[in-house]
Amino acid sequence: MAYQISDECVKCGACAEECPVSAISEGDTKFQIDADTCVSCGACAGVCPVGAPAEA
């Protein structure tokens, strides 16, 4: 199941830099994960300072 980014996101960009499949992009208020591209590896969750990415 793909990861999603919660409203806790502080838009630091760490998750996008870590994503091996480039499934994460910057949205208006937070970063977003493309569910069709996400491989559920958890790399984004491991680097997020506020724990915003989580499995849906």
PyMOL Python script that loads the backbone (N, CA, C, O; Angstrom):
from pymol import cmd

cmd.read_pdbstr("""\
ATOM      1  N   MET A   1       0.844  -1.184   0.000  1.00  0.00           N
ATOM      2  CA  MET A   1       0.000   0.000   0.000  1.00  0.00           C
ATOM      3  C   MET A   1       0.888   1.246   0.000  1.00  0.00           C
ATOM      4  O   MET A   1       1.888   1.296   0.717  1.00  0.00           O
ATOM      5  N   ALA A   2       0.539   2.211  -0.771  1.00  0.00           N
ATOM      6  CA  ALA A   2       1.332   3.430  -0.923  1.00  0.00           C
ATOM      7  C   ALA A   2       1.334   4.271   0.356  1.00  0.00           C
ATOM      8  O   ALA A   2       0.406   4.217   1.164  1.00  0.00           O
ATOM      9  N   TYR A   3       2.385   5.031   0.505  1.00  0.00           N
ATOM     10  CA  TYR A   3       2.486   5.964   1.624  1.00  0.00           C
ATOM     11  C   TYR A   3       1.722   7.239   1.297  1.00  0.00           C
ATOM     12  O   TYR A   3       1.509   7.563   0.128  1.00  0.00           O
ATOM     13  N   GLN A   4       1.314   7.955   2.329  1.00  0.00           N
ATOM     14  CA  GLN A   4       0.693   9.261   2.187  1.00  0.00           C
ATOM     15  C   GLN A   4       1.390  10.217   3.135  1.00  0.00           C
ATOM     16  O   GLN A   4       1.951   9.788   4.143  1.00  0.00           O
ATOM     17  N   ILE A   5       1.364  11.506   2.828  1.00  0.00           N
ATOM     18  CA  ILE A   5       1.988  12.511   3.679  1.00  0.00           C
ATOM     19  C   ILE A   5       0.900  13.285   4.410  1.00  0.00           C
ATOM     20  O   ILE A   5      -0.018  13.822   3.789  1.00  0.00           O
ATOM     21  N   SER A   6       1.010  13.336   5.726  1.00  0.00           N
ATOM     22  CA  SER A   6       0.000  14.010   6.545  1.00  0.00           C
ATOM     23  C   SER A   6       0.206  15.520   6.556  1.00  0.00           C
ATOM     24  O   SER A   6       1.182  16.036   6.010  1.00  0.00           O
ATOM     25  N   ASP A   7      -0.725  16.205   7.182  1.00  0.00           N
ATOM     26  CA  ASP A   7      -0.657  17.662   7.298  1.00  0.00           C
ATOM     27  C   ASP A   7       0.473  18.121   8.211  1.00  0.00           C
ATOM     28  O   ASP A   7       0.723  19.322   8.317  1.00  0.00           O
ATOM     29  N   GLU A   8       1.155  17.200   8.867  1.00  0.00           N
ATOM     30  CA  GLU A   8       2.304  17.533   9.715  1.00  0.00           C
ATOM     31  C   GLU A   8       3.514  17.967   8.881  1.00  0.00           C
ATOM     32  O   GLU A   8       4.482  18.499   9.423  1.00  0.00           O
ATOM     33  N   CYS A   9       3.461  17.743   7.585  1.00  0.00           N
ATOM     34  CA  CYS A   9       4.564  18.064   6.669  1.00  0.00           C
ATOM     35  C   CYS A   9       4.999  19.524   6.811  1.00  0.00           C
ATOM     36  O   CYS A   9       4.174  20.438   6.810  1.00  0.00           O
ATOM     37  N   VAL A  10       6.315  19.719   6.931  1.00  0.00           N
ATOM     38  CA  VAL A  10       6.885  21.068   7.043  1.00  0.00           C
ATOM     39  C   VAL A  10       7.593  21.491   5.744  1.00  0.00           C
ATOM     40  O   VAL A  10       8.301  22.498   5.717  1.00  0.00           O
ATOM     41  N   LYS A  11       7.395  20.718   4.681  1.00  0.00           N
ATOM     42  CA  LYS A  11       7.935  21.015   3.349  1.00  0.00           C
ATOM     43  C   LYS A  11       9.450  21.185   3.333  1.00  0.00           C
ATOM     44  O   LYS A  11       9.971  22.086   2.676  1.00  0.00           O
ATOM     45  N   CYS A  12      10.154  20.319   4.055  1.00  0.00           N
ATOM     46  CA  CYS A  12      11.617  20.402   4.066  1.00  0.00           C
ATOM     47  C   CYS A  12      12.235  19.763   2.821  1.00  0.00           C
ATOM     48  O   CYS A  12      13.343  20.125   2.426  1.00  0.00           O
ATOM     49  N   GLY A  13      11.518  18.805   2.195  1.00  0.00           N
ATOM     50  CA  GLY A  13      12.014  18.167   0.983  1.00  0.00           C
ATOM     51  C   GLY A  13      12.870  16.937   1.189  1.00  0.00           C
ATOM     52  O   GLY A  13      13.296  16.316   0.215  1.00  0.00           O
ATOM     53  N   ALA A  14      13.132  16.569   2.429  1.00  0.00           N
ATOM     54  CA  ALA A  14      13.975  15.398   2.698  1.00  0.00           C
ATOM     55  C   ALA A  14      13.386  14.134   2.085  1.00  0.00           C
ATOM     56  O   ALA A  14      14.118  13.296   1.558  1.00  0.00           O
ATOM     57  N   CYS A  15      12.074  13.998   2.153  1.00  0.00           N
ATOM     58  CA  CYS A  15      11.421  12.795   1.630  1.00  0.00           C
ATOM     59  C   CYS A  15      11.597  12.681   0.119  1.00  0.00           C
ATOM     60  O   CYS A  15      11.901  11.604  -0.392  1.00  0.00           O
ATOM     61  N   ALA A  16      11.409  13.771  -0.583  1.00  0.00           N
ATOM     62  CA  ALA A  16      11.516  13.760  -2.044  1.00  0.00           C
ATOM     63  C   ALA A  16      12.928  13.405  -2.489  1.00  0.00           C
ATOM     64  O   ALA A  16      13.109  12.690  -3.475  1.00  0.00           O
ATOM     65  N   GLU A  17      13.917  13.895  -1.775  1.00  0.00           N
ATOM     66  CA  GLU A  17      15.310  13.596  -2.123  1.00  0.00           C
ATOM     67  C   GLU A  17      15.637  12.125  -1.900  1.00  0.00           C
ATOM     68  O   GLU A  17      16.482  11.566  -2.599  1.00  0.00           O
ATOM     69  N   GLU A  18      14.978  11.494  -0.935  1.00  0.00           N
ATOM     70  CA  GLU A  18      15.267  10.106  -0.577  1.00  0.00           C
ATOM     71  C   GLU A  18      14.504   9.088  -1.405  1.00  0.00           C
ATOM     72  O   GLU A  18      14.922   7.933  -1.492  1.00  0.00           O
ATOM     73  N   CYS A  19      13.393   9.486  -2.017  1.00  0.00           N
ATOM     74  CA  CYS A  19      12.533   8.551  -2.745  1.00  0.00           C
ATOM     75  C   CYS A  19      13.268   7.948  -3.948  1.00  0.00           C
ATOM     76  O   CYS A  19      13.705   8.685  -4.833  1.00  0.00           O
ATOM     77  N   PRO A  20      13.409   6.618  -3.991  1.00  0.00           N
ATOM     78  CA  PRO A  20      14.153   5.985  -5.088  1.00  0.00           C
ATOM     79  C   PRO A  20      13.409   5.953  -6.417  1.00  0.00           C
ATOM     80  O   PRO A  20      14.018   5.711  -7.459  1.00  0.00           O
ATOM     81  N   VAL A  21      12.089   6.195  -6.395  1.00  0.00           N
ATOM     82  CA  VAL A  21      11.308   6.142  -7.633  1.00  0.00           C
ATOM     83  C   VAL A  21      10.698   7.492  -8.005  1.00  0.00           C
ATOM     84  O   VAL A  21       9.850   7.566  -8.895  1.00  0.00           O
ATOM     85  N   SER A  22      11.122   8.550  -7.332  1.00  0.00           N
ATOM     86  CA  SER A  22      10.658   9.915  -7.605  1.00  0.00           C
ATOM     87  C   SER A  22       9.132  10.048  -7.569  1.00  0.00           C
ATOM     88  O   SER A  22       8.529  10.689  -8.429  1.00  0.00           O
ATOM     89  N   ALA A  23       8.525   9.426  -6.551  1.00  0.00           N
ATOM     90  CA  ALA A  23       7.068   9.462  -6.411  1.00  0.00           C
ATOM     91  C   ALA A  23       6.587  10.678  -5.622  1.00  0.00           C
ATOM     92  O   ALA A  23       5.380  10.884  -5.490  1.00  0.00           O
ATOM     93  N   ILE A  24       7.507  11.484  -5.096  1.00  0.00           N
ATOM     94  CA  ILE A  24       7.142  12.587  -4.214  1.00  0.00           C
ATOM     95  C   ILE A  24       7.407  13.929  -4.890  1.00  0.00           C
ATOM     96  O   ILE A  24       8.477  14.167  -5.451  1.00  0.00           O
ATOM     97  N   SER A  25       6.401  14.795  -4.818  1.00  0.00           N
ATOM     98  CA  SER A  25       6.538  16.127  -5.405  1.00  0.00           C
ATOM     99  C   SER A  25       5.982  17.160  -4.435  1.00  0.00           C
ATOM    100  O   SER A  25       5.206  16.835  -3.537  1.00  0.00           O
ATOM    101  N   GLU A  26       6.389  18.402  -4.631  1.00  0.00           N
ATOM    102  CA  GLU A  26       5.942  19.481  -3.753  1.00  0.00           C
ATOM    103  C   GLU A  26       4.566  19.962  -4.171  1.00  0.00           C
ATOM    104  O   GLU A  26       4.337  20.298  -5.333  1.00  0.00           O
ATOM    105  N   GLY A  27       3.648  19.992  -3.208  1.00  0.00           N
ATOM    106  CA  GLY A  27       2.309  20.515  -3.435  1.00  0.00           C
ATOM    107  C   GLY A  27       2.213  21.927  -2.892  1.00  0.00           C
ATOM    108  O   GLY A  27       3.221  22.514  -2.496  1.00  0.00           O
ATOM    109  N   ASP A  28       1.018  22.472  -2.872  1.00  0.00           N
ATOM    110  CA  ASP A  28       0.819  23.840  -2.387  1.00  0.00           C
ATOM    111  C   ASP A  28       1.123  23.985  -0.903  1.00  0.00           C
ATOM    112  O   ASP A  28       1.783  24.940  -0.495  1.00  0.00           O
ATOM    113  N   THR A  29       0.644  23.041  -0.092  1.00  0.00           N
ATOM    114  CA  THR A  29       0.812  23.170   1.358  1.00  0.00           C
ATOM    115  C   THR A  29       1.683  22.090   1.968  1.00  0.00           C
ATOM    116  O   THR A  29       2.115  22.219   3.113  1.00  0.00           O
ATOM    117  N   LYS A  30       1.950  21.019   1.217  1.00  0.00           N
ATOM    118  CA  LYS A  30       2.788  19.923   1.703  1.00  0.00           C
ATOM    119  C   LYS A  30       3.268  19.109   0.513  1.00  0.00           C
ATOM    120  O   LYS A  30       2.785  19.289  -0.605  1.00  0.00           O
ATOM    121  N   PHE A  31       4.209  18.223   0.752  1.00  0.00           N
ATOM    122  CA  PHE A  31       4.657  17.325  -0.303  1.00  0.00           C
ATOM    123  C   PHE A  31       3.592  16.258  -0.510  1.00  0.00           C
ATOM    124  O   PHE A  31       2.815  15.967   0.399  1.00  0.00           O
ATOM    125  N   GLN A  32       3.555  15.672  -1.709  1.00  0.00           N
ATOM    126  CA  GLN A  32       2.545  14.678  -2.069  1.00  0.00           C
ATOM    127  C   GLN A  32       3.222  13.452  -2.652  1.00  0.00           C
ATOM    128  O   GLN A  32       4.269  13.547  -3.292  1.00  0.00           O
ATOM    129  N   ILE A  33       2.613  12.309  -2.423  1.00  0.00           N
ATOM    130  CA  ILE A  33       3.123  11.051  -2.961  1.00  0.00           C
ATOM    131  C   ILE A  33       2.159  10.529  -4.017  1.00  0.00           C
ATOM    132  O   ILE A  33       0.957  10.419  -3.772  1.00  0.00           O
ATOM    133  N   ASP A  34       2.695  10.208  -5.196  1.00  0.00           N
ATOM    134  CA  ASP A  34       1.900   9.609  -6.266  1.00  0.00           C
ATOM    135  C   ASP A  34       1.730   8.123  -5.937  1.00  0.00           C
ATOM    136  O   ASP A  34       2.688   7.354  -6.014  1.00  0.00           O
ATOM    137  N   ALA A  35       0.521   7.729  -5.572  1.00  0.00           N
ATOM    138  CA  ALA A  35       0.242   6.361  -5.142  1.00  0.00           C
ATOM    139  C   ALA A  35       0.554   5.332  -6.225  1.00  0.00           C
ATOM    140  O   ALA A  35       0.917   4.199  -5.910  1.00  0.00           O
ATOM    141  N   ASP A  36       0.420   5.706  -7.486  1.00  0.00           N
ATOM    142  CA  ASP A  36       0.687   4.774  -8.583  1.00  0.00           C
ATOM    143  C   ASP A  36       2.178   4.518  -8.771  1.00  0.00           C
ATOM    144  O   ASP A  36       2.568   3.488  -9.321  1.00  0.00           O
ATOM    145  N   THR A  37       3.014   5.453  -8.316  1.00  0.00           N
ATOM    146  CA  THR A  37       4.457   5.318  -8.473  1.00  0.00           C
ATOM    147  C   THR A  37       5.115   4.767  -7.212  1.00  0.00           C
ATOM    148  O   THR A  37       6.133   4.080  -7.297  1.00  0.00           O
ATOM    149  N   CYS A  38       4.554   5.057  -6.060  1.00  0.00           N
ATOM    150  CA  CYS A  38       5.111   4.651  -4.765  1.00  0.00           C
ATOM    151  C   CYS A  38       5.262   3.136  -4.685  1.00  0.00           C
ATOM    152  O   CYS A  38       4.343   2.401  -5.047  1.00  0.00           O
ATOM    153  N   VAL A  39       6.426   2.662  -4.210  1.00  0.00           N
ATOM    154  CA  VAL A  39       6.687   1.235  -4.052  1.00  0.00           C
ATOM    155  C   VAL A  39       6.661   0.820  -2.582  1.00  0.00           C
ATOM    156  O   VAL A  39       7.052  -0.299  -2.251  1.00  0.00           O
ATOM    157  N   SER A  40       6.206   1.705  -1.702  1.00  0.00           N
ATOM    158  CA  SER A  40       6.044   1.426  -0.270  1.00  0.00           C
ATOM    159  C   SER A  40       7.329   0.956   0.400  1.00  0.00           C
ATOM    160  O   SER A  40       7.304   0.058   1.241  1.00  0.00           O
ATOM    161  N   CYS A  41       8.438   1.558   0.031  1.00  0.00           N
ATOM    162  CA  CYS A  41       9.721   1.154   0.604  1.00  0.00           C
ATOM    163  C   CYS A  41       9.971   1.761   1.985  1.00  0.00           C
ATOM    164  O   CYS A  41      10.736   1.211   2.777  1.00  0.00           O
ATOM    165  N   GLY A  42       9.325   2.897   2.273  1.00  0.00           N
ATOM    166  CA  GLY A  42       9.482   3.536   3.574  1.00  0.00           C
ATOM    167  C   GLY A  42      10.680   4.455   3.696  1.00  0.00           C
ATOM    168  O   GLY A  42      10.940   4.982   4.778  1.00  0.00           O
ATOM    169  N   ALA A  43      11.414   4.658   2.619  1.00  0.00           N
ATOM    170  CA  ALA A  43      12.594   5.529   2.674  1.00  0.00           C
ATOM    171  C   ALA A  43      12.213   6.941   3.095  1.00  0.00           C
ATOM    172  O   ALA A  43      12.951   7.587   3.841  1.00  0.00           O
ATOM    173  N   CYS A  44      11.071   7.425   2.625  1.00  0.00           N
ATOM    174  CA  CYS A  44      10.621   8.772   2.957  1.00  0.00           C
ATOM    175  C   CYS A  44      10.335   8.905   4.451  1.00  0.00           C
ATOM    176  O   CYS A  44      10.687   9.907   5.073  1.00  0.00           O
ATOM    177  N   ALA A  45       9.699   7.896   5.011  1.00  0.00           N
ATOM    178  CA  ALA A  45       9.359   7.924   6.438  1.00  0.00           C
ATOM    179  C   ALA A  45      10.611   7.916   7.301  1.00  0.00           C
ATOM    180  O   ALA A  45      10.631   8.502   8.383  1.00  0.00           O
ATOM    181  N   GLY A  46      11.646   7.257   6.825  1.00  0.00           N
ATOM    182  CA  GLY A  46      12.887   7.159   7.593  1.00  0.00           C
ATOM    183  C   GLY A  46      13.649   8.462   7.713  1.00  0.00           C
ATOM    184  O   GLY A  46      14.435   8.625   8.647  1.00  0.00           O
ATOM    185  N   VAL A  47      13.442   9.392   6.800  1.00  0.00           N
ATOM    186  CA  VAL A  47      14.201  10.650   6.839  1.00  0.00           C
ATOM    187  C   VAL A  47      13.365  11.849   7.261  1.00  0.00           C
ATOM    188  O   VAL A  47      13.916  12.926   7.486  1.00  0.00           O
ATOM    189  N   CYS A  48      12.067  11.693   7.372  1.00  0.00           N
ATOM    190  CA  CYS A  48      11.189  12.833   7.706  1.00  0.00           C
ATOM    191  C   CYS A  48      11.367  13.230   9.172  1.00  0.00           C
ATOM    192  O   CYS A  48      11.220  12.393  10.062  1.00  0.00           O
ATOM    193  N   PRO A  49      11.688  14.517   9.429  1.00  0.00           N
ATOM    194  CA  PRO A  49      11.913  14.956  10.814  1.00  0.00           C
ATOM    195  C   PRO A  49      10.640  15.048  11.651  1.00  0.00           C
ATOM    196  O   PRO A  49      10.721  15.127  12.877  1.00  0.00           O
ATOM    197  N   VAL A  50       9.468  15.040  11.015  1.00  0.00           N
ATOM    198  CA  VAL A  50       8.220  15.154  11.769  1.00  0.00           C
ATOM    199  C   VAL A  50       7.311  13.922  11.594  1.00  0.00           C
ATOM    200  O   VAL A  50       6.187  13.910  12.096  1.00  0.00           O
ATOM    201  N   GLY A  51       7.781  12.910  10.902  1.00  0.00           N
ATOM    202  CA  GLY A  51       7.005  11.677  10.732  1.00  0.00           C
ATOM    203  C   GLY A  51       5.763  11.823   9.882  1.00  0.00           C
ATOM    204  O   GLY A  51       4.777  11.120  10.103  1.00  0.00           O
ATOM    205  N   ALA A  52       5.793  12.722   8.913  1.00  0.00           N
ATOM    206  CA  ALA A  52       4.607  12.960   8.084  1.00  0.00           C
ATOM    207  C   ALA A  52       4.257  11.819   7.137  1.00  0.00           C
ATOM    208  O   ALA A  52       3.071  11.527   6.984  1.00  0.00           O
ATOM    209  N   PRO A  53       5.223  11.150   6.486  1.00  0.00           N
ATOM    210  CA  PRO A  53       4.843  10.036   5.607  1.00  0.00           C
ATOM    211  C   PRO A  53       4.482   8.801   6.426  1.00  0.00           C
ATOM    212  O   PRO A  53       5.190   8.438   7.365  1.00  0.00           O
ATOM    213  N   ALA A  54       3.377   8.165   6.064  1.00  0.00           N
ATOM    214  CA  ALA A  54       2.950   6.932   6.725  1.00  0.00           C
ATOM    215  C   ALA A  54       2.188   6.084   5.731  1.00  0.00           C
ATOM    216  O   ALA A  54       1.649   6.599   4.752  1.00  0.00           O
ATOM    217  N   GLU A  55       2.141   4.776   5.978  1.00  0.00           N
ATOM    218  CA  GLU A  55       1.389   3.895   5.099  1.00  0.00           C
ATOM    219  C   GLU A  55      -0.095   4.220   5.189  1.00  0.00           C
ATOM    220  O   GLU A  55      -0.634   4.441   6.274  1.00  0.00           O
ATOM    221  N   ALA A  56      -0.732   4.246   4.053  1.00  0.00           N
ATOM    222  CA  ALA A  56      -2.158   4.567   3.998  1.00  0.00           C
ATOM    223  C   ALA A  56      -2.987   3.392   4.476  1.00  0.00           C
ATOM    224  O   ALA A  56      -4.215   3.474   4.501  1.00  0.00           O
TER     225      ALA A  56
END
""", "prot")
cmd.dss("prot")
cmd.show_as("cartoon", "prot")
cmd.util.cbc("prot")
cmd.orient("prot")
